[in-house]
């Protein structure tokens, strides 16, 4: 189907197009024409009162469920959820069953996602079974299509193991993604350690549990002369460490940590029990400022689907995590539109993730494959259970009213438009 996108404000790194309102004609999945006014009676018209367009967004560290946990998420369902949220690519973590820790695991994800609208770019495990004890065959996985290596939601606790992983990954040209977290310092807590944890009467997770291992991880990367992506920063001190590090240290943040603080847990909403935990307001403000300054390179959805049996429990016993693909942009725009421009949001959702993984970046230009996200920053809507495409429904935003909505994505010949 040919598409004619009408009167879309372009958000792009291309200075010649950025901020301009144009018509864009797409034929057979390729951008054929960009002009102030285009006429084509054969094309389907796509329009909205305040239509914006950018390259498609990308998420790093998505939990996909399949294989092994299809009751939480499948490749098909996570693709639908991602497309609904404006993403045309995801780099899923290896925490499936079996773990994606070899060539066959990488091939499974790639082979079973070939027909999906969203591109799947698997991240291979850094250690076997993500147990932190033995390195995987990174070269084989790299050749099979892995774009990076990580133990995903698990942090590599052993310094020697992380050092060897950094040294080995360098030979593949792919980066290690590390969740900097010292489990021995978390006091078996469930929320951030501070005034709110005391008020709630709950054990707290100190900022120290992130700050101390982060300092180690940065030092190891510099010693190994290797690049590292620190995944999901949550504290102001962590931002300071990354800012002082060399150019081979990159960072991401989950959008929940940009718009919420631990004070939002006063009602014990288990779907706001995420990891890393929501920190103090000062931490949240430091993270937002780091996004503006480019210290943090990418915003992630921290999409972790859980079945009801894992989440509908008392707060202390509920698992960490929430689904996040479908509401990422809407929540960011609703809560931070006065702080973060559309250009900055797009930069951290679309360009930053691909850049730190050394991936090709799509372009909005004639002759290029259409890889696009369409959104309306002023559209007001309510997120309901009917909007959830994921198998799981552990979202803190059901019945939330948002300003800013994704209207669709286009990826080559495939598209999803509401």
C-alpha positions in Angstrom: 0.0 0.0 0.0 1.3 3.5 -0.9 1.1 6.1 1.8 0.9 9.9 1.6 1.8 11.5 4.9 0.2 14.9 4.9 1.5 18.0 6.7 4.0 16.3 9.0 6.5 18.3 11.1 9.8 16.6 10.7 12.0 16.0 13.8 15.4 15.1 12.5 19.2 15.5 12.7 19.1 16.8 9.2 19.2 20.6 9.6 17.6 21.1 6.2 14.5 19.2 7.2 14.3 19.6 11.0 11.3 21.6 12.0 9.9 21.8 8.5 6.3 20.7 7.7 6.2 18.5 4.6 4.2 15.9 2.8 6.0 12.6 2.4 5.0 10.0 -0.3 5.9 6.4 0.4 5.7 3.8 -2.4 6.6 0.1 -2.0 8.2 0.9 1.4 10.5 3.5 0.0 10.3 7.3 0.4 9.7 8.6 -3.1 9.0 12.2 -2.5 9.3 15.0 0.1 7.6 18.3 -0.7 5.4 21.0 0.7 2.4 19.6 -1.2 2.1 16.3 -2.9 -0.9 14.9 -4.8 -1.4 11.1 -5.4 -4.9 9.7 -5.8 -3.7 6.1 -5.4 -2.1 6.6 -2.0 -3.7 6.3 1.5 -3.7 9.6 3.2 -2.2 9.8 6.7 -2.9 13.0 8.7 -3.5 14.4 12.2 -4.0 18.0 13.4 -0.5 18.2 14.9 1.3 15.4 13.1 5.0 14.9 13.8 7.3 12.4 12.2 10.8 11.1 12.9 12.8 8.0 12.2 11.5 4.9 14.0 12.5 4.5 17.6 14.6 1.7 19.1 14.5 0.1 22.5 17.5 -1.6 24.2 17.0 -4.4 26.7 13.4 -5.4 26.0 12.4 -8.6 27.8 10.6 -10.7 25.1 9.6 -13.8 27.0 9.9 -16.2 24.0 11.3 -18.8 24.2 10.3 -20.3 27.5 8.0 -17.6 29.0 5.4 -17.3 26.3 2.7 -16.9 29.0 4.3 -13.5 29.7 5.2 -12.3 26.2 5.7 -13.7 22.7 7.7 -12.4 19.8 4.5 -11.5 18.1 2.9 -9.7 21.1 6.1 -7.7 21.9 6.3 -6.7 18.3 2.7 -5.4 18.4 3.4 -3.6 21.7 6.6 -2.0 20.3 4.9 -0.8 17.1 2.1 0.7 19.2 4.7 2.6 21.2 6.5 4.0 18.1 9.4 1.5 18.0 10.5 0.0 14.7 13.4 -1.9 16.4 14.2 -3.6 19.7 17.4 -5.2 21.0 16.0 -7.8 23.4 18.0 -9.1 26.4 19.0 -12.8 26.5 17.0 -13.6 29.7 14.7 -16.3 28.1 14.6 -20.0 28.7 16.8 -21.3 27.3 19.1 -18.3 27.6 20.3 -16.7 24.4 23.9 -17.7 25.1 24.9 -19.3 21.9 24.6 -19.1 18.1 21.4 -21.2 18.1 19.7 -18.8 20.5 20.5 -15.8 18.4 19.3 -17.6 15.3 16.0 -18.5 17.1 15.2 -14.9 17.8 16.1 -13.8 14.3 14.4 -16.6 12.4 11.1 -16.3 14.4 10.9 -12.5 13.9 11.5 -12.2 10.2 7.8 -11.5 9.4 7.3 -9.0 12.2 6.9 -5.2 11.6 9.5 -4.5 14.2 13.2 -5.4 13.7 14.6 -7.8 16.3 18.3 -7.2 17.1 19.2 -9.8 19.7 21.7 -9.2 22.6 23.7 -12.3 23.4 24.5 -13.4 26.9 28.0 -12.4 28.2 28.2 -15.5 30.4 26.6 -18.9 30.0 23.0 -19.0 31.4 23.7 -15.4 32.5 25.2 -17.0 35.7 28.3 -14.9 35.7 30.6 -17.9 35.9 31.8 -18.8 32.3 32.2 -16.6 29.2 30.0 -17.4 26.2 31.3 -17.8 22.6 30.8 -14.1 21.7 32.5 -14.5 18.3 29.9 -17.1 17.2 27.0 -15.0 18.4 28.4 -11.9 16.8 28.7 -13.7 13.4 25.1 -15.0 13.9 23.7 -11.5 14.4 24.1 -10.5 18.0 24.5 -6.7 18.3 25.9 -6.6 21.9 26.5 -8.8 24.9 25.0 -8.7 28.4 23.7 -10.8 31.2 20.6 -8.6 30.9 18.7 -8.1 34.1 21.5 -9.7 36.0 24.7 -7.8 36.8 28.1 -9.5 36.4 29.2 -9.4 40.0 32.7 -10.9 39.6 35.3 -8.2 38.6 37.6 -10.7 36.9 34.7 -12.1 34.8 33.6 -8.7 33.7 37.1 -7.7 32.8 37.5 -10.8 30.6 34.1 -10.2 29.0 35.1 -6.6 28.1 38.4 -7.9 26.7 36.8 -10.7 24.7 34.0 -8.5 23.3 36.5 -6.0 22.0 37.5 -8.6 19.4 34.0 -8.8 18.1 33.6 -5.0 17.8 30.4 -5.3 20.0 29.9 -3.7 23.4 29.1 -5.1 26.8 25.9 -3.8 28.4 26.1 -3.9 32.2 23.5 -3.4 34.8 25.8 -1.9 37.5 24.4 -3.3 40.8 26.1 -4.9 43.8 23.6 -7.4 45.2 25.5 -7.7 48.5 24.7 -4.0 49.2 20.9 -4.0 48.6 19.9 -5.1 52.2 17.2 -7.3 50.7 15.3 -4.0 50.1 12.3 -3.4 47.9 12.3 0.4 47.5 14.9 3.1 47.5 16.5 3.7 50.9 15.5 7.1 52.1 12.6 9.0 53.8 10.0 7.2 51.8 11.2 3.7 52.8 11.1 4.8 56.4 7.6 6.2 56.0 6.4 3.0 54.3 8.2 0.8 56.9 10.1 -1.1 54.2 13.7 -2.2 53.8 15.5 0.2 51.4 18.0 -0.3 48.5 20.7 2.3 49.0 22.2 4.3 46.1 25.5 2.8 47.2 24.5 -0.5 45.6 24.6 1.2 42.2 27.3 3.8 42.7 30.0 1.5 44.0 29.9 -1.2 41.3 29.5 1.5 38.6 32.8 3.0 39.6 34.3 -0.4 39.3 32.7 -1.1 35.9 34.0 2.2 34.5 37.5 1.5 35.8 37.5 -2.1 34.3 36.3 -0.8 30.9 39.1 1.8 30.8 41.7 -0.8 31.9 40.4 -3.2 29.2 40.4 -0.3 26.6 36.9 -1.4 25.8 33.5 0.2 25.5 30.7 -0.4 28.0 27.1 0.6 28.1 25.9 1.2 31.7 22.2 0.2 31.6 19.5 2.0 33.5 21.1 4.6 35.7 19.0 5.7 38.6 21.0 8.1 40.9 22.6 11.5 40.7 25.9 10.2 41.8 25.9 7.7 38.9 25.3 10.5 36.5 28.4 12.3 37.9 30.5 9.2 37.4 29.4 8.7 33.8 30.0 12.4 33.0 33.6 12.1 34.3 34.3 8.9 32.4 36.0 8.7 29.1 34.3 8.6 25.7 34.0 4.8 25.7 31.4 4.8 28.5 27.8 5.1 27.5 24.6 5.1 29.5 20.8 4.5 29.3 17.9 5.2 31.6 14.4 3.8 32.1 11.7 6.4 31.5 10.0 5.4 34.7 13.0 6.8 36.6 12.7 10.1 34.7 9.1 10.8 35.6 8.6 9.1 39.0 10.2 9.3 42.4 9.9 7.0 45.4 7.3 9.3 46.7 4.9 7.9 44.1 5.0 4.6 45.9 2.9 5.8 48.8 -0.1 3.8 47.5 2.0 0.6 47.1 1.3 0.3 43.4 3.1 -2.9 42.6 3.4 -1.9 38.9 5.7 1.0 40.0 7.9 -1.5 41.7 10.6 -1.4 39.0 14.4 -2.0 39.0 16.4 0.0 39.5 14.0 1.4 42.1 12.5 4.8 41.8 14.8 7.1 43.6 14.5 10.6 45.2 13.3 13.7 43.4 16.9 15.0 43.3 17.9 11.8 41.5 15.1 12.1 39.0 16.0 15.7 38.3 19.7 14.8 37.7 18.7 12.1 35.3 16.5 14.4 33.3 19.3 17.0 33.2 21.7 14.3 32.0 19.2 13.5 29.2 19.2 17.1 28.1 23.0 17.4 28.2 23.6 14.1 26.4 25.4 12.4 29.3 22.8 9.7 29.1 22.6 8.5 25.5 19.4 6.6 25.4 16.0 6.3 27.0 14.7 2.7 27.4 11.3 1.3 28.2 12.6 -1.2 30.8 9.8 -3.4 29.4 9.4 -6.4 31.7 6.2 -8.4 31.3 4.9 -10.4 34.3 1.9 -12.7 34.7 -0.7 -11.8 37.4 0.6 -14.5 39.7 3.9 -12.6 39.9 2.6 -9.1 40.3 -0.8 -9.3 42.1 0.9 -9.8 45.5 1.8 -7.7 48.5 4.3 -5.1 47.5 7.2 -6.8 49.2 6.6 -10.1 47.4 5.7 -8.8 43.9 8.3 -9.1 41.2 10.2 -6.0 39.9 9.1 -4.6 36.5 6.4 -3.2 34.3 5.5 -3.3 30.7 6.6 -0.1 29.1 6.7 -0.1 25.3 3.2 1.3 24.6 3.3 4.2 27.1 6.9 5.4 26.9 6.4 8.4 24.7 3.0 9.4 26.1 4.3 9.4 29.7 7.5 11.3 28.8 5.6 13.9 26.8 2.9 14.3 29.5 5.3 14.7 32.4 8.3 16.3 30.8 7.2 18.3 27.7 8.1 21.5 29.5 11.6 20.2 30.2 12.5 18.0 27.2 11.9 19.2 23.6 10.5 16.9 21.0 14.0 16.9 19.4 15.6 15.7 22.6 13.0 13.0 23.2 13.5 11.7 19.6 17.3 12.0 19.9 17.3 9.7 23.0 14.6 7.3 21.6 15.7 6.9 18.0 19.3 8.1 17.4 21.0 7.4 20.7 20.2 3.7 21.0 21.4 2.9 17.5 24.5 5.1 17.9 25.8 3.4 21.0 25.3 0.0 19.4 27.1 1.1 16.3 24.0 0.4 14.1 23.0 2.1 10.8 20.7 5.0 11.5 17.7 5.4 9.2 17.2 8.6 7.3 14.2 10.6 6.1 15.3 11.2 2.5 14.2 10.3 -1.0 15.3 6.8 -1.9 15.6 5.6 1.6 13.6 2.7 3.1 10.7 4.1 5.1 11.6 3.6 8.8 9.3 6.1 10.5 7.4 7.0 13.6 4.3 9.2 13.5 3.1 11.0 16.6 1.0 13.9 17.8 2.4 15.7 20.9 -0.9 17.5 21.6 -3.3 14.5 21.2 -5.2 13.9 24.5 -6.2 10.3 25.2 -6.7 7.7 28.0 -4.7 4.5 28.2 -6.9 1.5 28.9 -6.5 -2.2 29.0 -7.8 -2.4 25.5 -4.7 -0.5 24.3 -2.4 -3.2 25.8 -0.9 -5.4 23.0 1.4 -7.3 25.4 0.4 -10.7 26.8 0.9 -9.2 30.2 -0.9 -6.2 31.7 1.4 -5.1 34.5 1.3 -1.4 33.6 1.1 1.5 36.1 -0.7 3.6 33.5 -4.0 1.9 33.0 -6.7 4.6 33.1 -4.0 7.3 32.9 -4.8 10.4 30.8 -2.0 11.4 28.5 -1.1 14.3 26.3 0.9 13.0 23.3 0.2 9.9 21.3 2.0 7.6 18.8 -0.1 7.4 15.7 1.8 4.7 14.0 5.0 3.3 12.5 6.2 2.4 9.1 9.0 -0.1 8.4 9.5 -0.8 4.8 6.4 -2.3 3.3 4.8 -2.9 6.7 3.0 -0.4 8.8 0.8 0.0 11.9 -1.4 3.1 11.9 -4.2 3.9 14.3 
